[in-house]
Amino acid sequence: MLKLGCAIRVWTYNPKCLSRRLKAPVVSDAPDARRDLALASTFRNTVRRHFLSNREVYAMTIRPLVIFSNCCALALLLSLPAAAQSDGISMPLLTPDGQPDLSGVWDFRTVTPVERPEEFADQEFLSEEEVAAYAAEQVRAKNADLNREEKKGVTTERGQVNGTRESSDLALAYNDFWWDRGTVVVETRRTSLVVDPSNGRIPPLTEAASMRAAERTRINRRLSEGPEDRPLGERCITGFNSGPPMLPAAYNMNVQIFQSADYVVLLNEMVHNARIIPLDGSDHGTVPMWTGVSRGRWEENTLVVETKNFLRETSFRNSSKNLHVIERFERLNEGTLLYTFIVTDPTTWVRPWAVELPMRQSKLPLFEYACHEGNYGMDGTLSGARALEKQSGE
């Protein structure tokens, strides 16, 4: 830094800098060394007196040229990213090891539905005029505080949970303050997050998946015989939006990404799910896990994460242990991370399907999500079931 600063000051004829550069170290007491030092000192003092006596002249003639040349150089440097962008060339943010920088906290809240509503039929995108009105209507429709008294008299589609009637009011659980579904549509203005199939709808279930879903519903409705009767999210094993793959749901719709040269970590604070993903090309192994086994690789500026080897049922839409997920993460600019995924499970859906979900960078940290705070909710669920059994036997 000293050398660079001194070089600039030489061009502006700063005597202090020149005198510093002309100082020679004493390396010997030999006559030749003392003579060279004396000559350097004499030259330094002569130059210094010359510059001091003519400082105003040099300031008026040389400095404007230097300033002009520096400004030209700065303008050239600043124009490089703009020129690259105008030519369609991406200038990705990079980590110290040269990979695209995906790190940070990313927010994937949105009122855009996963599946395209029937009202939009074949309409793939909202117009600019439709965006604000649609977002406002979605926020109003999902306000949990509206018509709570009326909702107490409305039974949900599944009818009962743990042997008890479930009203629409009870299913909402919290008031609207605690829900955090978002207030805007995705930046692309799509009418659904599903992009394949082209109709924006999740493909039909296979016959086996339909039977599996019906059995899960039957078990959830009856008086719970044990913890295994309750869904994975209710048991605090997996979160309801952390995946893999990730999809907006209810609240806590954030993912924090950490990177090193050899690993990427995806942290969702829905039940503290941290996926530690090796980038070394290793295989998925043979040990199944609740959230599957993930392995990653770079394809140019995109992180590709492949996950398989799920333990059994997953928290993702009644899928099975055969779920196979390919996720892609691409940083489009400083504030946008494009997240896409393709899911394949031949025992659940009749064909693969894909989602596109732009995420926004958040300046806020993640906060702990204490699921059931030690899981005492499960004790209440099972104790309630036993009490109802006793009551029905009296």
C-alpha positions in Angstrom: 0.0 0.0 0.0 2.9 2.3 0.8 4.5 1.7 -2.6 1.2 2.4 -4.4 0.6 5.6 -2.4 4.1 6.8 -2.9 4.0 6.2 -6.6 0.8 8.3 -6.9 2.4 11.1 -4.9 5.5 11.0 -7.1 3.2 11.8 -10.1 1.8 14.7 -8.1 5.4 15.9 -7.2 5.1 15.5 -3.5 8.6 16.3 -2.1 7.9 14.4 1.1 7.3 11.2 -0.8 10.3 11.8 -3.0 12.6 12.4 -0.1 11.4 9.1 1.5 12.0 7.2 -1.7 15.5 8.8 -2.0 16.7 7.7 1.4 19.3 4.9 1.0 20.0 2.4 3.7 23.6 2.4 5.2 25.0 -1.0 4.3 28.7 -0.4 5.0 31.2 2.1 6.5 33.4 1.7 3.4 34.4 5.0 1.7 32.4 4.2 -1.5 29.3 3.6 0.6 29.7 6.9 2.5 30.3 8.7 -0.8 27.2 7.2 -2.4 25.1 8.2 0.7 26.5 11.8 0.6 25.6 12.1 -3.1 22.1 10.8 -2.5 21.6 13.2 0.3 22.8 16.1 -1.8 20.6 15.1 -4.7 17.6 14.7 -2.3 18.0 18.1 -0.8 18.4 19.8 -4.2 15.3 18.1 -5.6 13.4 19.0 -2.5 14.3 22.7 -2.6 13.4 22.8 -6.3 10.0 21.3 -5.8 9.2 23.4 -2.8 10.1 26.6 -4.6 8.0 25.6 -7.7 5.2 23.7 -6.0 2.4 26.0 -7.2 3.5 25.7 -10.8 3.6 21.9 -10.7 0.3 21.8 -8.9 -1.4 23.8 -11.7 0.1 21.9 -14.6 0.7 18.3 -13.6 -2.1 17.5 -11.1 -5.0 18.1 -13.5 -3.4 15.7 -16.0 -3.0 13.1 -13.2 -6.6 13.6 -12.0 -7.9 13.3 -15.6 -5.9 10.0 -16.2 -7.1 8.6 -12.9 -10.7 9.4 -13.7 -10.4 7.7 -17.1 -9.0 4.6 -15.5 -11.8 4.5 -12.9 -14.4 5.0 -15.5 -13.0 2.1 -17.5 -13.0 -0.2 -14.5 -16.6 0.7 -13.6 -17.8 0.2 -17.2 -16.6 -3.5 -17.3 -19.6 -5.0 -15.3 -22.1 -2.8 -17.2 -20.6 -3.8 -20.5 -20.7 -7.4 -19.5 -24.3 -7.1 -18.5 -25.3 -5.4 -21.7 -23.7 -8.3 -23.6 -25.6 -10.8 -21.6 -22.6 -11.9 -19.6 -23.2 -12.8 -15.9 -20.7 -11.4 -13.4 -21.3 -13.8 -10.4 -20.3 -13.0 -6.8 -17.5 -15.4 -5.9 -16.2 -17.0 -2.8 -12.4 -16.9 -2.0 -12.1 -20.3 -3.7 -13.7 -19.1 -6.9 -17.1 -20.6 -6.7 -20.4 -18.6 -7.0 -21.3 -17.1 -3.6 -24.7 -18.4 -2.5 -24.1 -17.6 1.2 -26.6 -15.7 3.3 -30.2 -16.0 4.6 -32.8 -16.4 1.8 -36.5 -15.7 2.2 -39.0 -17.7 0.1 -42.3 -16.3 1.4 -44.9 -15.6 -1.4 -48.6 -15.6 -1.9 -48.1 -17.3 -5.3 -49.7 -20.7 -4.9 -47.9 -24.0 -5.6 -50.5 -25.0 -8.1 -52.2 -22.8 -10.6 -55.8 -21.9 -9.5 -58.5 -23.0 -11.8 -59.6 -19.4 -12.4 -56.3 -18.9 -14.4 -56.8 -22.0 -16.6 -53.9 -21.7 -19.2 -52.7 -18.3 -18.1 -49.1 -18.8 -17.1 -48.3 -15.2 -16.0 -50.1 -12.4 -14.3 -50.2 -9.0 -16.0 -48.6 -6.0 -14.2 -52.1 -4.7 -13.6 -53.3 -8.0 -12.0 -50.4 -8.4 -9.6 -51.3 -6.0 -6.9 -55.0 -6.9 -6.8 -54.2 -10.6 -6.7 -51.7 -10.3 -3.9 -54.1 -8.2 -1.8 -56.9 -10.7 -2.3 -54.6 -13.6 -1.2 -53.5 -11.7 1.9 -57.2 -11.0 2.8 -58.4 -14.5 2.0 -55.7 -16.1 4.3 -56.2 -13.7 7.2 -56.7 -16.1 10.1 -58.6 -13.5 12.1 -61.5 -13.1 9.7 -64.8 -14.8 10.6 -63.3 -16.9 13.4 -66.7 -17.4 15.0 -68.3 -18.6 11.8 -65.3 -21.0 11.2 -66.0 -22.7 14.5 -69.1 -24.2 12.9 -67.4 -25.4 9.8 -65.8 -28.9 9.8 -62.6 -29.4 7.8 -62.3 -31.8 4.9 -60.6 -34.4 7.0 -63.4 -34.2 9.6 -61.6 -35.2 12.8 -58.1 -35.5 14.2 -57.1 -37.8 17.1 -60.8 -38.8 17.6 -61.9 -35.2 17.9 -63.9 -33.0 15.4 -61.7 -30.5 13.7 -63.3 -27.1 12.9 -61.8 -24.6 10.5 -61.1 -22.4 13.4 -59.3 -25.1 15.3 -57.3 -26.0 12.2 -55.9 -22.5 12.0 -54.5 -22.8 15.5 -53.0 -19.3 15.8 -54.3 -15.9 15.1 -53.0 -14.0 12.1 -50.1 -12.3 13.9 -48.2 -15.6 14.0 -48.7 -16.6 10.4 -46.1 -15.3 8.0 -47.1 -16.4 4.5 -45.8 -13.3 2.7 -47.6 -10.5 0.9 -46.3 -10.5 -2.7 -46.2 -12.8 -5.7 -43.0 -14.1 -7.1 -40.9 -11.7 -9.2 -41.7 -13.6 -12.4 -45.4 -13.0 -11.9 -46.1 -16.7 -12.5 -49.6 -17.9 -11.6 -48.1 -21.0 -9.9 -44.7 -22.2 -8.6 -45.2 -25.4 -10.6 -43.6 -24.9 -14.0 -43.8 -28.5 -15.3 -46.3 -29.7 -16.3 -47.2 -26.6 -18.3 -50.7 -26.5 -16.8 -49.1 -25.5 -13.4 -50.7 -28.5 -11.6 -49.0 -31.3 -9.7 -49.5 -34.6 -11.6 -52.1 -37.1 -10.3 -51.2 -39.6 -7.6 -50.6 -43.2 -8.6 -53.1 -45.8 -7.4 -50.6 -47.0 -4.7 -50.1 -43.4 -3.5 -53.9 -42.8 -3.3 -54.2 -45.9 -1.1 -51.3 -44.8 1.1 -52.8 -41.3 1.5 -56.2 -42.8 2.5 -54.5 -45.0 5.1 -52.6 -42.0 6.6 -55.8 -40.1 6.8 -57.6 -42.9 8.6 -54.7 -43.2 11.1 -54.7 -39.4 11.7 -58.4 -39.4 12.4 -58.6 -42.2 15.0 -57.6 -41.9 18.6 -53.8 -42.0 18.4 -52.4 -45.3 19.6 -48.8 -44.0 19.8 -46.5 -41.3 18.4 -46.1 -43.1 15.1 -49.8 -42.3 14.4 -49.0 -38.6 14.1 -47.4 -36.9 11.1 -43.7 -36.3 11.0 -44.0 -32.5 11.3 -46.3 -32.9 14.4 -43.7 -35.2 15.9 -40.9 -32.5 15.3 -38.9 -34.9 13.2 -39.1 -32.9 10.0 -40.4 -29.5 9.2 -43.3 -28.7 6.9 -41.4 -26.4 4.5 -37.7 -27.4 4.9 -37.8 -30.4 2.6 -36.0 -31.4 0.7 -37.3 -29.9 -1.5 -38.3 -26.6 0.0 -41.7 -25.0 -0.5 -43.5 -22.1 1.1 -45.8 -23.0 4.0 -47.2 -21.2 7.0 -44.1 -19.5 8.5 -40.3 -19.7 9.0 -39.8 -19.7 5.3 -36.0 -19.1 5.3 -32.9 -21.0 4.4 -29.4 -20.0 5.4 -26.6 -21.2 3.2 -23.0 -21.7 4.3 -20.2 -22.5 1.9 -16.6 -23.9 1.9 -14.6 -25.3 -0.9 -15.7 -28.9 0.0 -19.2 -28.5 1.5 -22.4 -26.5 1.3 -24.8 -26.4 4.3 -28.5 -25.7 3.9 -30.0 -24.7 7.3 -33.8 -24.5 7.7 -34.9 -23.5 11.2 -38.1 -25.6 10.8 -37.1 -28.2 13.3 -33.4 -27.3 13.0 -32.8 -29.2 9.7 -29.2 -28.7 8.6 -28.2 -30.5 5.4 -24.4 -30.9 5.2 -23.7 -31.5 1.5 -20.3 -32.8 0.3 -19.1 -31.6 -3.1 -16.4 -34.2 -3.5 -18.3 -36.5 -5.9 -18.9 -39.2 -3.3 -21.9 -41.5 -3.7 -25.0 -41.5 -1.7 -24.2 -44.6 0.3 -26.8 -47.1 1.5 -27.9 -45.7 4.9 -31.4 -44.1 4.5 -32.2 -40.9 6.5 -35.4 -38.9 7.3 -34.4 -36.1 4.9 -32.5 -38.4 2.5 -28.9 -38.2 1.6 -27.7 -35.1 -0.4 -24.7 -34.7 -2.7 -23.8 -31.6 -4.6 -21.8 -30.5 -7.6 -21.2 -27.3 -9.5 -22.4 -26.9 -13.1 -20.9 -23.5 -14.1 -22.6 -20.9 -11.9 -25.3 -23.3 -10.5 -25.1 -25.6 -7.5 -26.9 -28.8 -8.2 -28.0 -31.0 -5.2 -29.2 -34.5 -5.7 -31.0 -36.2 -2.8 -32.3 -39.8 -2.4 -32.2 -42.6 0.1 -35.1 -41.4 2.2 -36.0 -43.5 5.3 -39.6 -44.1 4.6 -42.5 -41.6 4.3 -41.4 -38.0 4.0 -42.9 -34.7 5.0 -43.2 -33.7 1.3 -46.7 -34.3 0.1 -47.1 -37.9 1.1 -44.1 -39.0 -1.0 -42.4 -42.3 -0.2 -38.9 -43.6 0.4 -38.4 -43.7 -3.4 -38.4 -39.9 -3.6 -35.6 -38.5 -5.8 -35.0 -34.8 -5.8 -32.7 -32.6 -7.9 -32.4 -29.0 -6.7 -30.6 -26.2 -8.4 -29.4 -22.9 -6.8 -28.3 -20.0 -9.0 -27.6 -16.5 -7.7 -29.1 -14.2 -10.3 -27.9 -11.0 -8.6 -27.0 -9.7 -5.2 -30.5 -9.9 -3.9 -32.0 -12.9 -5.8 -31.4 -16.6 -5.6 -33.3 -18.7 -8.1 -34.3 -22.1 -6.6 -35.7 -24.8 -8.8 -36.3 -28.5 -8.2 -37.5 -31.6 -10.0 -39.1 -34.4 -8.0 -39.5 -38.0 -9.2 -41.3 -40.7 -7.2 -42.9 -43.4 -9.4 -44.7 -44.8 -6.4 -46.4 -41.4 -5.7 -46.9 -39.4 -8.9 -47.6 -40.6 -12.5 -44.8 -38.4 -13.8 -42.0 -36.1 -12.5 -42.8 -32.4 -11.9 -40.8 -29.2 -11.4 -41.0 -26.0 -9.4 -39.3 -22.6 -9.9 -39.1 -20.4 -6.7 -37.1 -17.1 -6.7 -35.8 -16.3 -3.2 -35.0 -12.8 -1.8 -32.0 -12.1 0.4 -32.9 -11.3 4.0 -30.9 -8.9 6.2 -32.4 -10.6 9.3 -30.8 -13.6 11.1 -32.6 -16.9 11.6 -34.3 -17.4 15.0 -34.7 -20.7 16.8 -37.9 -22.6 16.2 -38.5 -24.7 19.3 -40.9 -27.4 18.0 -43.2 -28.3 20.9 -40.5 -27.1 23.3 -39.3 -30.6 24.3 -42.3 -32.3 22.6 -44.6 -32.0 25.6 -47.4 -31.5 22.9 -47.1 -35.2 22.1 -47.7 -36.1 25.8 -50.9 -34.0 25.6 -52.0 -35.6 22.4 -51.6 -39.2 23.7 -53.0 -38.3 27.2 -56.1 -36.8 25.5 -56.6 -39.9 23.4 -56.5 -42.1 26.5 -58.9 -39.8 28.3 -61.4 -40.0 25.4 -61.1 -43.8 25.4 -61.9 -43.9 29.1 -64.8 -41.5 28.6 -66.3 -43.5 25.8 -66.1 -46.7 27.9 -68.0 -45.3 30.8 
